[in-house]
Amino acid sequence: MSFSLREVEGAWKVAAGAARARELADLLVAVANDAVAVVSLETNSYLDEEWRTLQPSLIAAELGVPCRVHPLGSWASGTYALGEELVVMDRDQLHRLLDDTWSPYELTLIDVPSDVTPEQLDELALVLGTTGFDDPILNRLEGSEVWFSGHDDCYVLLETRDPALPAAVLARLLALLAGSALGGLTEAPPPAFPSPGRGCPSG
């Protein structure tokens, strides 16, 4: 397990491991706005005929997750933490997207207001595409409370305005580590966590 925390211009930045996105999803939506935008997604679980990851909107459709699609176009292709489209969904739908039938090896998301406009989504993409790796993101955006980026379905980068979220993430990592150790001793299944949604516990 690893965990680091630092404050940058009033935002809290976390780098941690090991956790899968779905193991932290309830913590993220507990502090998020009413909607979540998936801005980048890569997986080997959903591939097209040329062995490329399906667009997030097609994966959401396969999983029955209602969402709104905002195309960005080819300019975003290859840009760190951006895909060619943004997929906006109600935050309570995140658990349906991140179910246990598949695994993303790259996933980046950020919360947005439910009434976010296409112009605001373009601005969001521009900010994400031009912010340096170590620079704060949320201070350049209005109305977003949490940014998450997961890598290899294990390593976590997180930025939040909520000072309680880093502690909740650390507590979850410790619970996962303890559950894994106990499971190895008792052959018990891994610990279960609540599905994300309004009013979910944060630890």
C-alpha angles and dihedrals in degrees: 000000000000132000134172130172134189137165118233120182093331096314125107117230120197130189113186149147156236110031137107119232093248090054090062100033096099090053091051097049091047089069099028131103119256093278138042126209118210102210101173133018133170126175142154090215095077115038134163126226090279093053094252123135113266117246112270091246091059092048090050090050091051089053095045094244113152111226146152119242124216113186118216100179134220094312088078095051110111093013112131112261094000133102131190092269141029118224115205120196139163108274091238088064094062092090089056091052093046097047123147096260096084143015132224116214091195124029131162124179140163132189120247136177113276090241094051111153129224088249091054090049090052089051090048091053091048092052093047092047096050104038116105119243095252096036122100115257104190094060088063092053133064120222101012120118105177138029120189132188121180125190130197085355086279115065120072133205114183138175124187143163090214111093092201096059098073090054090049090051091050091050090051092050091051090049091050091049093048092045091051092050093048091045090054090054098043102027086235120152117263117274118278122228129198119269112256118262143115114318096015116155116259099218 
